[in-house]
């Protein structure tokens, strides 16, 4: 953030803030500024700049991912936007419109060599309860009144293009963390480093400036209370998300190897093999006698490249072979990888269980590993991808959001799978449980309590991915007293 100074016009006494300009300092790289409004206008043909109603993070995300892929961004764009959203949530900024953020492009000899960075956070004035007049401030020291005020506050940006309203400040952070779980730790660390006492001292000291319209002690006290209340509300929201991180994943007895046909074919997913843990080692074999295996072969399946003979049982280096599909635990950012899968950094999970929990997918080979949830012990937490989401009529990512409750219903009349279990959100079918996991879900339904909600929505517009976090527990019976 650029330095700001208290300022006033000597001719008419008008007070204001003088913000140090951040572009093209002497001796620094020459840069050109591109406003977010220019970016939104280029990306969204119907974008109306005067109102900015289509200003949305999904477009921002898409644009910055292109920069990242092309090595055109100098920093971590996700860190930058996480920090910006956190700052706006702390001060209650309602005016971060498309022209109140910008990219700075560093000029090079050749245009193709240009790289960019996010401009320092500027134009933050529509914040800190500026609209609250002093005679009403006392009422905001009531806990419920302040909580209600904070909850009503909204950012200028929408989470998705066609959201009805701009995002609420703290829920915007929640949506970001639910999509990018690694941001939870970053936000938590930023909050931990935040020095409220020093900020209070700066705010109180600002009442001493002799200007025509001074910052009064009453408003200074109100601003301090507002920031502290927002700080606590944000911390509470982030802690709630971190609590949902899975801290223990029991070892499955077996995993199923699934294969999906490439583009242009049925795109059905077939179970073609299984990995079983046996006396401390992992054994792999193909399920070559099953109809599903034969159907996979008809769609073009041949073998898993490391195990070419489908009539053999493999006992050597099986686990190590499949672990190549995951990042190594020694990587510095492995904790962030775990958080992407709703796993706590200190999670108790074996390599075998990690394969099943994450699916161990690679971009282009069609293979994945599935935990069928055989013989689980309660309570049990699960994190699954919704199967068939994009094939559901009249259902899109615009109809759902992170945090919405999900329910499971057996569908024995399903013409494709009599064990099918559908997933519903707000009374609409959004997809199904993966076929290999349907047997487990059918055994849970009616016997146990299943609580679940949407935890992550990502992927692409053509292939959106929706993930569900849930917990299976014994049904709690409440007996009335005689």
C-alpha positions in Angstrom: 0.0 0.0 0.0 1.4 3.4 -0.9 2.1 5.9 1.9 -0.8 8.4 2.7 -0.6 11.8 4.3 -3.1 14.1 6.0 -3.6 17.1 3.6 -5.7 20.2 3.2 -6.2 22.9 0.6 -4.8 26.2 2.0 -7.1 28.2 -0.3 -10.4 26.7 0.8 -9.6 24.5 3.8 -10.8 21.3 2.2 -9.3 18.2 4.0 -8.3 15.0 2.4 -5.6 12.3 2.1 -2.6 12.8 -0.2 -1.6 9.4 -1.6 2.0 8.9 -2.8 2.0 7.9 -6.5 3.5 4.5 -7.1 4.3 4.6 -10.8 7.7 5.2 -12.5 9.8 6.4 -9.6 13.1 7.8 -10.7 15.7 5.1 -10.9 13.1 2.3 -11.0 11.8 0.2 -13.9 9.5 2.1 -16.2 6.0 0.7 -15.9 2.6 1.3 -17.6 -0.7 1.0 -15.7 -3.7 -1.0 -16.9 -6.8 -0.5 -14.9 -9.0 -3.5 -13.9 -11.8 -1.8 -15.8 -9.8 -2.2 -19.1 -9.3 -5.9 -18.3 -13.0 -6.5 -17.5 -14.1 -4.6 -20.7 -11.8 -6.8 -22.8 -13.0 -10.0 -21.2 -16.8 -9.3 -21.0 -18.2 -7.7 -24.1 -21.4 -6.5 -22.3 -19.4 -5.0 -19.4 -20.9 -1.6 -18.4 -18.0 0.3 -16.9 -20.1 3.1 -15.3 -21.9 0.6 -13.0 -19.5 -2.4 -13.0 -22.3 -4.9 -12.2 -20.4 -7.6 -14.0 -17.2 -7.1 -12.0 -16.5 -10.6 -10.8 -13.7 -12.7 -9.3 -14.2 -15.6 -11.7 -13.1 -13.4 -14.6 -10.2 -12.0 -12.5 -9.1 -15.5 -11.7 -9.3 -16.6 -15.3 -7.2 -13.6 -16.4 -4.5 -14.1 -13.8 -4.2 -17.8 -14.5 -3.5 -17.0 -18.1 -0.8 -14.5 -17.0 0.6 -17.2 -14.6 0.7 -19.9 -17.3 2.5 -17.5 -19.7 5.0 -16.5 -17.1 3.8 -12.9 -17.3 3.2 -12.2 -13.6 6.0 -11.4 -11.3 4.4 -12.4 -8.0 1.9 -14.9 -6.7 -1.5 -13.5 -8.0 -3.5 -15.6 -5.5 -1.5 -14.3 -2.5 -2.0 -10.7 -3.9 -5.8 -11.1 -4.1 -6.1 -12.9 -0.8 -4.3 -10.0 0.9 -6.4 -7.4 -1.0 -9.7 -9.1 0.1 -8.4 -9.4 3.7 -7.5 -5.7 3.8 -10.9 -4.7 2.3 -12.7 -7.0 4.8 -10.8 -5.4 7.8 -11.7 -1.8 6.8 -15.1 -2.6 5.3 -14.2 -1.1 1.8 -17.4 -1.1 -0.4 -15.8 0.6 -3.4 -13.1 -1.7 -4.8 -14.6 -1.4 -8.2 -12.9 -2.4 -11.4 -11.0 0.9 -11.7 -9.7 0.7 -8.1 -7.2 -2.0 -8.8 -4.7 -2.2 -11.6 -1.8 -4.1 -13.2 1.6 -2.5 -13.6 3.4 -3.8 -16.7 7.1 -3.5 -16.6 8.3 -2.1 -19.9 11.0 -4.2 -21.8 12.8 -3.8 -25.1 10.4 -6.2 -26.7 6.6 -6.1 -25.9 6.6 -9.9 -25.7 9.0 -9.7 -22.8 6.7 -7.5 -20.6 5.8 -8.8 -17.1 3.2 -7.5 -14.7 2.5 -7.1 -11.0 -0.6 -6.0 -9.1 -0.5 -2.3 -8.3 -0.3 -1.3 -4.6 -3.7 -1.1 -3.0 -5.1 2.4 -3.7 -8.3 4.4 -3.3 -9.5 2.9 0.0 -11.6 5.8 1.3 -15.1 4.4 1.2 -14.6 2.4 4.4 -14.2 2.5 8.2 -17.9 3.4 8.7 -17.5 6.8 7.0 -21.2 7.1 6.6 -22.1 6.7 10.3 -22.7 10.1 11.9 -21.4 10.7 15.4 -24.7 10.8 17.2 -25.4 7.2 16.2 -22.1 5.7 17.0 -22.9 4.8 20.6 -25.4 2.2 19.4 -22.7 0.3 17.5 -21.0 -0.7 20.7 -23.8 -3.1 21.3 -22.5 -6.5 20.1 -25.5 -7.5 18.0 -25.7 -4.1 16.3 -22.0 -4.2 15.2 -22.3 -7.8 14.1 -25.4 -7.0 12.0 -23.6 -3.9 10.4 -20.6 -6.0 9.5 -22.7 -8.8 8.0 -24.5 -6.3 5.7 -21.4 -4.8 4.3 -20.5 -5.9 0.8 -17.5 -5.7 -1.5 -17.9 -4.3 -4.9 -16.9 -7.5 -6.7 -19.2 -10.5 -7.2 -17.8 -14.0 -6.8 -19.3 -15.2 -10.1 -20.4 -13.3 -13.2 -24.1 -13.7 -12.7 -24.4 -13.6 -8.9 -27.4 -11.4 -7.9 -25.4 -9.3 -5.4 -21.8 -8.4 -4.8 -20.1 -10.6 -2.2 -20.3 -9.9 1.5 -16.8 -9.1 2.7 -16.1 -12.0 5.1 -18.0 -14.5 2.9 -15.8 -13.4 0.0 -12.8 -14.5 2.0 -14.6 -17.7 2.9 -15.3 -18.5 -0.8 -11.7 -17.9 -1.6 -10.5 -20.2 1.1 -13.0 -22.9 0.2 -11.7 -22.9 -3.3 -8.1 -22.5 -2.4 -7.8 -24.0 1.1 -4.1 -23.1 1.4 -5.2 -19.4 1.7 -6.6 -20.2 5.2 -3.1 -20.5 6.7 -2.0 -17.3 4.9 -4.9 -15.3 6.2 -4.5 -16.7 9.7 -0.8 -15.8 9.7 -1.6 -12.3 8.4 -4.1 -11.8 11.2 -1.7 -13.1 13.8 0.9 -10.6 12.6 -1.6 -7.7 12.7 -0.7 -5.3 15.5 -4.0 -3.8 16.7 -2.4 -1.8 19.5 0.0 0.0 17.1 -2.9 0.8 14.8 -5.0 2.2 17.6 -2.1 4.5 18.6 -1.9 5.8 15.0 -5.6 6.4 14.8 -5.7 8.2 18.2 -2.7 10.3 17.3 -4.5 11.3 14.1 -7.0 13.3 16.2 -4.2 15.8 17.0 -4.0 17.2 13.4 -5.2 20.8 13.4 -7.4 20.8 10.3 -10.8 22.4 9.6 -12.7 19.1 10.0 -10.6 17.0 12.5 -10.9 13.4 13.3 -12.7 13.5 16.6 -11.9 11.3 19.6 -15.4 9.8 19.3 -14.9 8.8 15.7 -11.4 7.5 16.4 -12.9 5.3 19.2 -15.6 4.1 16.8 -13.1 3.3 14.0 -10.9 1.3 16.4 -13.9 -0.7 17.7 -15.1 -1.3 14.1 -11.7 -2.7 12.9 -11.4 -4.8 16.0 -14.9 -6.2 15.5 -14.1 -7.0 11.9 -10.8 -8.6 12.9 -12.7 -10.9 15.3 -15.4 -11.8 12.8 -12.8 -12.7 10.1 -10.8 -14.8 12.6 -13.9 -16.6 13.6 -14.8 -17.4 10.0 -11.3 -18.6 9.1 -11.0 -20.8 12.3 -14.3 -22.4 11.4 -13.0 -23.4 8.0 -9.8 -24.7 9.5 -11.8 -26.8 12.0 -13.3 -28.6 8.9 -9.8 -29.8 7.9 -9.6 -33.5 8.2 -7.1 -34.5 10.8 -7.2 -38.3 10.5 -7.8 -40.6 7.6 -8.0 -44.3 8.4 -6.1 -46.7 6.2 -8.4 -48.4 3.6 -8.1 -52.1 3.0 -8.1 -51.6 -0.8 -8.3 -49.0 -3.5 -9.8 -49.3 -7.0 -8.0 -48.3 -10.1 -10.4 -46.5 -12.5 -9.8 -45.5 -16.1 -11.7 -43.0 -18.1 -11.8 -43.1 -21.9 -10.3 -40.1 -23.7 -12.3 -37.2 -25.3 -14.5 -38.3 -28.2 -15.6 -41.6 -26.6 -18.2 -42.3 -23.9 -16.2 -40.6 -21.1 -17.5 -43.4 -18.8 -15.2 -44.3 -15.9 -14.4 -48.0 -15.6 -12.9 -49.9 -12.6 -10.1 -52.0 -14.1 -8.0 -53.0 -11.1 -7.5 -53.0 -7.4 -4.7 -52.3 -4.9 -4.9 -54.3 -1.7 -2.8 -54.0 1.4 -1.5 -57.4 2.5 1.0 -58.1 5.4 2.6 -54.7 5.1 2.9 -54.5 1.3 0.6 -53.4 -1.5 -0.5 -55.9 -4.2 -2.0 -54.9 -7.5 -4.1 -57.0 -9.9 -6.4 -56.3 -12.8 -10.1 -57.2 -12.5 -9.9 -58.8 -15.9 -12.8 -61.2 -15.3 -15.4 -58.4 -14.8 -17.8 -57.0 -17.4 -16.5 -53.5 -16.5 -13.0 -54.5 -17.5 -14.2 -55.9 -20.8 -16.2 -52.8 -21.5 -13.1 -50.6 -20.7 -11.1 -52.7 -23.2 -13.8 -52.1 -25.8 -13.4 -48.4 -25.2 -9.7 -48.6 -25.8 -8.2 -49.5 -22.4 -4.9 -51.6 -22.7 -3.1 -51.5 -19.3 -1.6 -49.2 -16.7 1.8 -48.4 -18.2 3.9 -49.7 -15.3 2.0 -53.1 -15.2 1.6 -54.3 -18.8 0.5 -57.9 -18.3 -3.2 -58.0 -17.3 -3.1 -61.6 -16.2 -0.5 -61.2 -13.5 -0.6 -60.1 -9.8 2.0 -57.5 -9.0 3.7 -57.4 -5.6 7.0 -55.4 -6.2 7.2 -51.6 -6.0 3.4 -51.2 -6.4 3.0 -48.4 -3.8 6.1 -46.5 -5.0 4.8 -46.7 -8.6 1.5 -45.1 -7.8 3.0 -42.6 -5.4 4.7 -41.0 -8.5 1.3 -39.6 -9.2 1.5 -37.4 -6.1 3.9 -34.6 -5.1 6.6 -35.9 -2.7 6.1 -35.2 1.0 9.5 -33.5 1.2 8.3 -30.6 -1.0 8.2 -27.3 0.8 4.6 -26.6 -0.3 3.3 -30.1 0.5 1.2 -28.6 3.4 -0.6 -26.4 0.8 -1.2 -29.5 -1.3 -2.8 -31.2 1.7 -5.0 -28.2 2.4 -6.3 -28.4 -1.2 -7.8 -31.7 -0.3 -9.3 -30.5 3.1 -6.4 -32.2 5.0 -4.8 -30.5 8.0 -1.0 -29.9 7.7 -0.5 -32.4 10.6 -3.0 -35.0 9.3 -2.5 -38.6 10.2 -2.6 -40.3 6.8 -0.6 -43.1 5.2 0.7 -42.9 1.6 -1.9 -45.6 0.7 -4.8 -43.6 2.2 -3.5 -40.4 0.5 -3.8 -42.0 -2.9 -7.4 -42.9 -2.2 -8.3 -39.5 -0.7 -6.9 -37.4 -3.5 -7.7 -39.7 -6.4 -4.1 -39.3 -7.6 -5.2 -37.9 -11.0 -2.8 -36.7 -13.6 -4.0 -34.3 -16.4 -4.0 -36.5 -19.4 -3.8 -40.3 -18.7 -7.4 -40.9 -17.5 -6.4 -42.9 -14.4 -7.6 -42.3 -10.9 -7.7 -44.2 -7.6 -10.9 -44.6 -5.6 -11.5 -45.5 -2.0 -14.6 -47.7 -1.9 -15.0 -47.0 1.8 -15.1 -50.7 2.8 -15.3 -51.5 6.5 -15.1 -48.0 7.8 -15.2 -47.1 11.5 -17.5 -44.3 12.7 -17.4 -41.4 12.9 -16.0 -41.2 9.4 -15.2 -38.1 7.3 -15.2 -38.1 3.5 -14.3 -35.7 0.7 -15.7 -36.7 -2.7 -16.1 -35.3 -6.2 -19.7 -35.1 -7.4 -20.0 -37.4 -10.5 -22.0 -36.3 -13.5 -22.5 -32.7 -12.4 -22.2 -31.2 -15.8 -24.7 -33.6 -17.3 -27.6 -32.6 -15.0 -30.3 -30.6 -16.8 -31.1 -27.2 -15.5 -28.2 -27.3 -13.0 -25.1 -25.1 -13.2 -22.5 -23.6 -10.9 -24.6 -20.5 -10.7 -27.2 -22.5 -8.8 -24.9 -23.6 -6.0 -22.3 -22.1 -3.7 -19.8 -23.3 -1.1 -21.4 -24.1 2.2 -24.8 -25.2 0.9 -26.0 -28.4 2.5 -26.1 -31.6 0.5 -28.2 -34.7 0.9 -27.9 -38.3 -0.4 -30.8 -40.5 -1.6 -30.7 -44.0 -2.9 -32.1 -44.5 -6.4 -32.7 -48.2 -6.9 -34.9 -47.5 -10.0 -31.9 -46.0 -11.8 -31.7 -47.7 -15.2 -27.9 -47.6 -15.3 -27.0 -48.6 -11.7 -29.5 -50.0 -9.2 -27.1 -49.0 -6.4 -27.0 -45.4 -7.6 -27.0 -42.6 -4.9 -28.0 -39.2 -6.0 -26.8 -35.9 -4.4 -29.2 -33.1 -4.0 -28.7 -29.4 -3.0 -31.6 -27.1 -2.3 -34.0 -29.7 -3.7 -32.2 -30.1 -7.0 -30.1 -33.1 -8.2 -26.6 -31.9 -8.8 -25.0 -35.3 -9.6 -24.3 -38.7 -8.1 -21.9 -40.6 -5.9 -19.2 -42.3 -7.9 -20.3 -45.8 -8.7 -17.5 -47.6 -6.8 -18.6 -45.8 -3.6 -22.3 -46.3 -4.0 -22.4 -49.6 -2.1 -20.9 -47.9 1.0 -23.3 -45.0 0.8 -26.3 -47.4 0.5 -25.2 -49.2 3.6 -25.0 -45.9 5.5 -28.3 -44.5 4.4 -31.1 -45.2 6.9 -28.6 -46.5 9.5 -26.4 -43.6 10.2 -26.5 -39.8 10.1 -24.8 -38.2 7.1 -24.1 -34.5 7.2 -22.5 -32.9 4.2 -22.1 -29.6 2.3 -20.4 -28.3 -0.8 -16.8 -27.6 0.0 -15.2 -26.6 -3.3 -16.2 -25.6 -6.8 -13.5 -25.3 -9.4 -12.5 -26.8 -12.8 -13.4 -24.9 -16.0 -16.7 -23.5 -17.3 -16.9 -26.6 -19.6 -15.9 -29.1 -16.9 -16.8 -27.7 -13.5 -15.8 -29.8 -10.5 -17.8 -29.9 -7.3 -16.6 -31.5 -4.1 -18.5 -32.5 -1.1 -17.2 -32.7 2.5 -19.3 -34.9 4.8 -19.3 -36.9 8.1 -21.0 -40.2 8.8 -22.0 -40.8 12.5 -24.1 -43.0 14.6 -27.7 -41.7 14.9 -28.2 -39.9 18.2 -31.4 -41.0 19.9 -33.1 -38.6 22.3 -35.4 -40.2 24.8 -38.1 -38.2 26.5 -38.1 -38.2 30.3 -41.0 -40.1 31.8 
